[in-house]
Amino acid sequence: MEKKQCKNTLLIVKGGPKRIEFDRKCRDTLLSGINKLVDVVSVTLGPKGRNVVLSESDKLRVINDGVTIAQAIELLDTIENVGVVFIWEVAITINSSAGDGTTTAIVLARQTIKSGLLVITNRANPVSLKSGMDKTVKILVKMLKEKSYVVKGTDGIKAVASLSAGNDEFVWNLIAEAIDKIGPDGVILIESSSSSETFVTVDEGMRIDKWYMSLHFVTNKDKTIVEFENTRILVTYQKISNVKEIVPLLEKATQLIVPLLIIVNDNVSYHISIYNWTFYFSYFTCIQFTQF
């Protein structure tokens, strides 16, 4: 049996009847799908960006969020749709890592792919091209870090928030108000209002998106929560392999009749934390982080 290898060939296989495309025809079809998506998303770019209307079941949405628009697009042509999925992944990655800038990332991704396909068509080596792109990215990231600066003050926050808020003055003022109250390290949560008004409320304390290690630590069984006041806190990176290592702390907390919150990483034995600390459950709880 004779095998043939084609340079710069991309093979697309999808469930059901197989469709196979090679070389330039395949690349052009992929780029066509990318262009169709980016042409829609790019109109929302910048402070003067326009809105896009999405039809969802029985309702319409007017929106200018890049990642949401991108995820709403699906093309009939299977290979064009592969190009759409490429851009989906770019938008989702940027959204999860940065929280914004998805439209900018989508526009840059299109141009990067377009330029890359052009030089490949002119017989450039794809591996060398990728290596050069990786080196360029490192240089660009370094330059951006050198030019970046920390946003300070209410006016600076408003300037950034105005872009994310779609140039809605009311919304960006709310964002600036919230950050001004809680500081740059605070956590902002968006919830449905119980009234027709949109407003900011501040909850004192720290929010940690982790849970207690066992139901044995629960102090309020009706709500299945742990409630402590005037708590002592121990944060440790050390591996806890034996309960004897922290018995003095537990005994001290018991003597003072004060709760103890222990925050540990993944270097703690589940069985030790549950079965050997039973006597102290009324006085402490334990939160486990995989990384901190």
N, C-alpha and C positions, 0 to 999 in steps of 0.2 A: 504494500500500500504506500502510495506516495504522499508525503506531507509537504505542504507549502506554507511558508511563513511570510507574512506581509509586514513590512516595516510600517510603524506608526499606525497600526490597525486597532480599532476599538470594536469589540463585539458586544452587542446588547442582546440579552436573552430574557424573555419575560414569560410568565406562566401562560399556558394555553399554546396556540399556534406560535411557532418561533419566527422571529423576524431578525434577519442578520444584515447589518450594514458595515461597509468597510471604508477606511481611509477618509478622503475629503468629503464624500457624500454624508458619511456618518457625522463628521465634525461639523459640517455646515448645518445639519439638522439639529444637533445639540445646541449650537449657537443660536439658531432660530428660536428654539424654546426659551433659552435664556433671555434673548432680546424681548420676547413677548412679555415675560414677567417683569423685567427691569424697566421697560417702557412705561408700565403701569405704576410701579412703585416709585420711580424717580421723580414723578411730578409732585410728590409730597415733600421733597427735600428742601431743607432750609426754613428760615422764618417766614418766607412768603410762599411756602409750598401749598399746593392745593389739596383738596380732599378727594377721596375715592368712595363711591357708593357700592357696598357689598349687599348682594341679595342672599339672605339666609332663611331658608324655609319660607315662613309666612311674614317675615319682617325685613326691613332694610336697615343697614348701618352706614352712617357717614363717618369715615375714619381716615386718619393720616398716619397710622402706625405701620411702619415698613414690614415688620415680621408678621403681623396679623394679615396684611394684604397678601403677602407672599404665600402664606399657608392656605389662603382661600383659593389660590389659582391651581387649576388642574387642566391639562390639555388633552385633547383626544389622541393626537399622535403620540405613540408610546416613547419614541426616541426623543422627541421634543420635550416630553414630560420628564425624562431623565435629566435634561438640562434644568428644568424647573426644580427638581429635587436637589440638585447641586446647590442652587441658590437658597433653597429652604435651609439646608444644613449650615450655610454661612450665617444666615439671619438668626437661626436658633442658637448657634454657638456664641455669637456676639451678644445676643440678648441675655443669655444665661451668665456670661462672664462680665459684661459691662452694664447691662440693664438698659442701654440706649445705644444710639448710633447705628441701628440696623439698616436704615435706608442708605446711609453713607457707605456702609460695608457692602451692601448689595451693588451699588453703583461701581465701587472700586473692584469688586469681584468680577463684574461683567467685563470691565476694561482689561483686567489682568488676563482673563481667559481669552478674550478676543485677540490681545496682543500675542499671547502664547501660541494660540492656534495659527496665527499669521506666520510666525517664525518657523513653526513646525512644517507648515506648508512649503516654506522655502528651504526645506531640508535641514533644519537645525536639529541637533541631537536633543531629544526630550529630557534625557537624564542630566546632561550638562545645563540645559535650561532650568531645570528644577534646582540644581545646585546653585546656580547664579541667583535665582529668586530668593533662596534661603539666605544667602549672604547679604543680599540687598535689604531684606526685611530686618535683619539684625542692625544694619547701619541706620535704617529709617527709624526704628524703635529707639535707638540711642539718641538720635537727633531730636525726636519728639520729647523724650524725657528731659533733654537739656533745655528745650524751649518751654516746657510746661511749668506751671506755677500753681500754688495752692490758692484756691478761691477763698477770699476772706470778706467778711462784712455782708450786710443784707443786700446791698446793691449788686455785689458780685454773684451772690446766690440767685438773685432775681434774673440776672442776665443769662445764667445757665438754665434756670427753670423755665424761662420764657420759651426756649426751644422745645424742651420736653413737653411743655404744656400746650403745644400747638398755638403759641402766641396768645393764649387766653389769659388776660391780665388778672382776672379773679383767681384762677387756679395757681398761677405762679406766685401771687402774693400769699396764698395759703401755704404753699411749699416753703417759701422764705420764712414765713411766720413759724412754721413747725420746726425747721432747722435752727432758727434763731433761739427757740425755746429749749430744744433738747441737745443742741450741739452737733458737731459733725460726726460723732461716733454713735449718735442715737439711732433708734430703729423707728421707721415710719410705716405704719400699717394703714391700708385703705379698707374701710368697711362701709356697708350700707347704712345710711342715716335713718334713724327712727322718725325723722320729720322731713319736711321739704327743704330744710336748710343744709348747707354744706359748711362744716366748721372743723376746728382743730381742738382736740382735747389731749392733755398730757397726763400720762400715768408714770408716777415716780418708780424708780427701781431699774433693774436690768432684766431683759428678756433673753433666755437661753433656749434655743430650739432643741432641747434634749429632755429625756424623761427619766424618772427614777428607775433603778435597775430591777425592782421587783415590787409586786403588790404588797409584799410584807411591810414596806415602808409607809404605806398609806395611813394617814392619821384621821382623815375624814372619809369614812367608808361610804357615806351617802353620795358624795361628789367624786369619790375615787381620786382624791388629791392629797398632797402633803401640805399641811399648813404649819409654819413655824414663825415665831416672832423673836426678835433679838437674838438672831442665830449667829453662832460662831462658824466660820468657814475655813476649811482646809483644802488647798489646791496643791496637788502633788504630781510630779512626774515619775516618782519612784514606783517600782514594781511592788505591789502588796501581795506577797505570796503566803503570808501567815498572819492570822488575826492578832497574834501576840505583838506584832510590830506597832499596832496602833491602840492596843488596849489601854495604855496610860492616858491617851487623849479621850477615849470613850469613858473611862472611869472619872476623869476630871470633869467632863461635861455632865456626867450623872451626878457627881457631888454638888456641882453648882446649879443643877436642875436647869440647864440651858441646852437648847437644841444644837446639834452639830451637823453641818452640811459638808460632805466630803465629795470633792470633784476630782476624779481620777481619769487617767487615760486607759487604754485597753490592756494595760499590764496589771490586771486584777482578776482573781479567780472568782467566777460566778458562784461556785459552791461555797467558797470561803465567805463571800459577802452575804450570802443568804443563810446558810446553816450555822455558821460559827458566831454570827453577830446577833442572833435572835434576842438575847437578853437586852440589847441596847436599842431595839427598834423604836421604842417610845421616845428616844432622845436624839436620833440622828437619821439622816437619809443619805443616799449615795447616788451620784449622777456619773455616768460613764461616757467619756468622749473617745472616739476612735482616733481623733487628732486634736491637739490643742497646744 
